[in-house]
Amino acid sequence: MKTITEPSREIPVMDEADVLVVGSGPAGMSAAIAAARASADVLLVEEYGCFGGNLTQVGVQTIGWYDIGQCVDSQGIGHEFEARAREYGAAYIRPNGKRASIDAELFKHVADRMVLEEGIRPLLHTKTVGAIMDGNTIRGIITESKSGRQAILAKRVIDATGDADVALFAGAPTRKTPVDEMMGVSVVFSCAGVNRDRYRAYMQEKQPRFGDWGKNWAIETDGKEDDLFCPYVEDEFVRAQEKGIIPKDIMSISGTLGHITEQGEATYLNLLYMKKYDATDVREITRGEMEGRQLALYAIAALRSEVPGFEDAVLRDYAMKLGVRDTRKIVSRGNLTDHDIRNQARFPDSVGIFPEFIDGYEVLYLPTTGRYFHIPYGILIPQDIENLLVAGRCVGGDKMSHAATRNMMCCAVTGQAAGAAAALSLRQGTTPADLDIEMLQDLLVTQGARIE
């Protein structure tokens, strides 16, 4: 590969904070709120033009969709997202669960209000491109924006980028699942012009189940999910393919249909699952975005042909960015394993709980029996780097544990723990790695989290 030598230059410091949170999905939002509630001065930096991450930028509206049985769920800030969405009229009742779907567009405003009400200092349209290091201690980040190349200094930094970008820039060890084994990427889209009554009548008659998932691929369940209702569509796409509406070589269109509004808008269509994309490679991201948009048009044509109520459906919009499930994870000081999440693991450094919900690598376990596991603080702490915490889907753990911790509500749990730990470590005058765990647990409980 050819290289150039970039001339050295002085970079202006645009801001300083006690706690700097990079990334504003459920993990970053929760981290910023938790740190602010613990009296830290917090700066929240986001690459795109709105806060919310997967909830808003990707349009994944179902932060708690797994809660359809006797689920013992996590508590804390993550549940506030749903509560505030209801308060602003940005929530819908799901047809197969107790939890709400969130209006991705209106939640952009809800997220704004939550950030401002907590006294968090917001910074949008700001891409992180480097870390400022003093030996093995992180002191801040380098950013690029319309304002140019600038630095932000902080006493604690939380990487909530989803891709462990800050950890990588800081020199922390990371890992990636081989691309052939990675979970797929998706372009989420929405439709207008849907006849809701016709669609509902069709689903009521058909009664699709979770057991219908995976006719085109192997999927492991433990049986208890199979007969539960799920608005899943796959046979319809097979028929469309037989008719030539979808090209014969495409095997990546199927999935669940989300909420249909009174105005006939299908606001969350997560029907495209594209494998073998490494979303840490900009060329692969480009290919995924473009292929996903084409697949969405095939999917809409198939829906018009095969699903009652969609006869006059048209494209409403594409999500702001590619939906990514699987990239880098840190190599952390603690660990979480497949055995832990399937066997209700308990840890003395628990900073939250999460139900036995596994969704990834061709495994689907829904938490219908009250089983749950502890989330250990150690998976938030990268090896070799001080004053850096990691939250969200890039926390440590093995391959299969990622199929649990990547889910948005679990990201909110690790985010709240990271934010509280960052603020408390400043108060104690210690590094996050040396924090008094019992004091952190007490703080999290006062913030509404469940750790036992």
N, C-alpha and C positions, 0 to 999 in steps of 0.2 A: 504494500500500500504506500502510495506517495504521501509525503508529509510536508508541512511548511512550519516555519518557526514564527510563532506569534511574538511580536515585540512586547517587552514588559511595559507595564503602565500602572499608574496609580488609579485606584478605584474608589470613588467617593462612598462614604458610609451614609446610606439614606435613612437608616433608623436603627434603634436598639430596643431590646425588650428583655424582660425577665425570662419569658417562655416564648419561643418561636415555634409555631406549628406550621408544617409544610404539607399542604394537601387538605381539602375541606370536605371529604366525603363523610359518611357516618363516623368513621374513626377520628378524622381531624376535627370535625365539629364538636364531637364529644370531648376530645382532648382539650380544645380551646375553652369550652364551657367549664369543664371541671377545674382547669387551672385558674380561670378567672374567678370562680366561686371560692377558690382557696386563696384569694387575694393577690394573685400574681398579675403583673402587667403582661398582657398577652397580645401577640401579633399573629394573625392568621393569614397565610400567604397561599394564594390559589392561582394556578396557571390559566384557568379559563375565566369566563365572564360572570360566573355565578357560583355560589356555594352549593354543596350537596353531593358532589361526586356522582356515584351510580344512581342516586335517587333522582337527580335533576339532569345531569349531563348525558347519562346513558338512558335514562327514562325507566329504570327498573323500579316500579312503584310498590313492590311488595316486600317491605322490610321484615314482616312477620308472617309470611304466608304459610310457614311450617306449622303454625299453632292451630291444629285442627282436631286435636284429641285431648287426652289428659296430660297436657304439656306443662311441666314445671319450667317456667321461662326465666331468663335473666331479667333483672330490673335495672333501674337507673336512667341515665340520660337518653338512651336509645328509645325508650318508650315515650319520652317527651316529644319526639319527632311526630309520632302519630297523634298525640294529644293536641299539639299545636296545629297540626294539619286540620284536625277536626274543628278547632277553634276558628280557623280562617276559611272554613268551607272547602278545604283542599283534600278531603278524604272521601272515599267511597266504601260502601259495604261490599265485602267479597262474597261470591256465591258459594264458596266451599270452605269457609273458615270464620273464626271469631274476630280476626283482626282486619284493619282497614287497608285498602289500597290508597296510595298517596298520589294526588294530582301533581305530576312532575313539574309542570309549568308554574302552577301557583305556588308550589313549595319553594321555588326560587325566591319569592318574596318572603315567605315564612322564614326561610333560612336567614335572609337579610335582617329581619326583625329580631330573631334570636341572637344573632351576633351583636347587634347594636345594643340590645337590652342588657346584655351581660358585660358591656363595657369593653368588649374585644375590639382591637384595632384591625380593620379589614384591609386587605390588599389583593385586588383581583388583577388579572392579566399580567401576572408576574411569574416567569418561569425560572426555576432553580437550576443553575448550571454548574455549580461547584460548591465545595465546602471549605470553610476557613478553619485551618487546623493549627494548633499549638502543640506540637508533639503528637500524642494520641488523644488529645482533648479537642472536641469541636467547639469553636467559638462563634460560628455563624455560617452564613451561606453567601454565595455569589448569585446574583439574579440578572436576568435580561428582560427588558420591557421597553415600552415606548419611551421611557425615561432614560434608556441606555443601560450600560453595564454598571451595576451598583452592588454594594455590600449591605448586609443586615447582620448586626452583632446580637448575640443573645447569651444568657447565662445557661440556659437549657434549650435543646433543640429536640423536637419530636418529628420523626419521619412518618407521615401518614400519606405518602405518595401512592401507596399500593404496589409500587414497583421497587421499593427500597432504594430509590434514587439517591437520597441524601447519605444513607449508609454506604452505598457504593462509592460516592464521591469522597467520603471520609476515610475510605480504606478498610471498612469493616468487611469481614468475610461474608459472602452471600453464596447462595446456590440456586440453581434452576432445575426443574424437572426436564428431562430430555424432551425436545420439541415433539417427537412422535408420541409422547405420553401425556403432553400437556392437555388440560381442559381447553375446549374450543373457545373461540371468540364469537361475538354476535353483533349485528347491527339491529338494534331495536327500532321499530317504526310504528306508525299509527295510521288509521284509516278514518275517513268520513263517509257518510252516505250509507250507514248500516241500519237496517230495520231491526231494532232491538227485540221486538216481540217475536218476530219470525225466528231470529237466532235463538232466543231463550226457549221457545217451544221445541226447536230442533234438539238442543242440548238436553232438555227435560226428557224427550223421547229416547234419545240415544244413550244417555247416562254413561259417558266415558269414565274410566277409572284410572287410578295410578297404575294399576296392573297392565294397562294398555301401553304404557311407556315402553320404548325400546324394542318395537317389533323389527326395526332395522338394525339393531345392535344389541349386544348382551348387556343386561343390567341386573345387578344384585340387589334384592330386597330381603327383608326378613319375614315377609308374608303379611304382616299386619297392615301394610299400606295398600295392598293390592285391590281391595274392594271399595276403597274410599273414592268419592266423586272427585273428578278433576276435569276441567274443560279442555281436554287434550284432543288435538287434531293431528292425525297421521294418515288414516285410511283415505281421507279426502285428497291428500296430496299424492298418494299412490295412484288413485284414479285419474287425477289430473295429469300425472306423468304418463299413464297408459294412453291418454288422449292426445299427448304431444304438447300439452300446455307448459309443462316443465320438461326441460331436456332430460334424456334418459340417464346421463352420467351424473346427475346431481342427486346426492343422498343426504343433504344437509338441511332439508326443510321439514320441520314438524315441531310441535310444541303446544303450549297452552295459550288460550285466548283470554285476554284480560277483560277489564271493565268496559262495558258499552254504556255511554252516557245517554240521557234522554234525547240529546240532540243527534244521536246516531254516530257518535265518534268512538271507535275502538282505540283507546288511548295507549294501550300497552300490548304490542304484539312482539313477543319474544319467540320467534319461530325459526331462527337461523342459527345453526350451530356449526361453525366452520373450524375444522381441525387443522393442526400442523401449521400454526402461526406463532411466531415468536414476537410478542408485542413489545420487546425491548429493542427491536430492529425497526428503524423508521421505514425501510422499504417494505417490510412485512405489514406494518400498520397501514401503509398506503394501499397495499394490495387488498388487505382485509376490508377497509372502508369501501373501496370501489366494487369489490366482488359482492359485499353485503348489500349494497344498493341495488345491484342487478338482481340478486336473489329475492330481495323484497318485492320487486315488481313481478317476478314469477309467482311468488306466494300470493300476491293480491289477485293475479289472474286466476289462480287455482281456487282461491276463496270465492271469487265471483262465480265460478263455474260449479263448485261443489258444496258450498255451505249456505243453507237457507238464511236469508237476511243480509248476505253480503253481495247480492246480485248487482247492486249499483255502487258498491264500495270503490272509493278512489283513495290514492295516497294523500294523507294529511301532512305528515312530516317524517323525517328521519331524525334519530337521536343526534345530539351534538357531537358525539364521538363514539368510537368503537367500544363495545363492552368487552372487558378483559377479565378473565377469571384466574389466570395462572401465569406469573412471571417469576421475578426474584423473590426469595425469602432470605432473611438473615440467618446466619449461623449464630445461635443465641447461647447465652450462658446457662439457661435452663432448657428443658425439652418437653415436648408433648408428642405422644405417639398414637398410632392406630389403636393399639391395645388400650391406651388411656381413655380415648373417647368412646370406645365400645364397651368399656367395663367400669364406667362411673368413677374415674380416677379422682382421688382426693389429694390435695397438696397443701402443705403448711403455709406456703406463700400464695395462697389463692387470692386473686384480685377480682374474681367474678365467677359466675357459673354460666353454662350454656347447655341447652337440652341436647339429647342424643340425636342430633340432626346432621346427617351426612349427605352431601349432595355434590358428587363429583367423582371422576375416574370410574364411571359406570357403576356407581353405588348410590342407592337412595334409601336412607333410613329416615322415617319421619318420627318425631318424638310424641307418640300417642300414649305412652305408658308411664310418664312421669320420671323417666330416667334422665340424669344430667351428669356433667363432669365439671370439675374445677379447672379454671384457667390459671396457670402458674405465672407469677410475676416474672420469672426468669426468662420467658420467651419474648419479653419486651426489651431485653437488654442485649445488645450486640456484643460479641466478643471483641476485645482489643481496643475499643473506643470508649472514652469517658464523656459524660454529660449528654449523651444521645440516647433517646428512647425511641422505640419503633411501635407503631400501632396499626391495626388493620390487617389486610390480607398478606402483608409481608412480614408478619411476626415469625418467630422460629417454630420448629416442629418438623415432623417427618411428612412424607408425601401425603398420606391419607388424612392426617390431622388437619392439613390445609383444606380438605374438603368440608370441614366443619368451621374452622376459624375464618375462612374467607367470606362467610355469609354476613350480610350487612349488620344484623343485630349483634353478632359476635364482634364485628369490627367496632361497633359502638362501645361494647364492654371493654375491649383492650384500649380503645381511645380514652375512655373515662379514667381507666387505671393509669395510663401514661400521663395524662394531664394532672391528675391528683399527685402522682409521684414527682413530677417535675416541680410543682409548686412546693410540695412538702420538703423535698431535698434542699431547696433554697432556704426554707425556714430553719431546717436542721443544720445547715452548713455542711452537708455531706454530698457525695456523689449519688446519683440515682442507684448505682450498683450497691452502695453501702447503706441504703435507706433502712430505717427501722420498719420492718414489715408490719408489725402489729399496729404501729401508728398509722401507716398507710391504710391498713384494713379498717381501722376506726374511722378515718376520714372518708373512705369510700362508703361506709355504712351511713354516715351522717348525710352523704349526698344521695342516698336512696338506692345504692347498689346492693346486690345480694352476693355474699362471698361464701356462704355455707349451703 
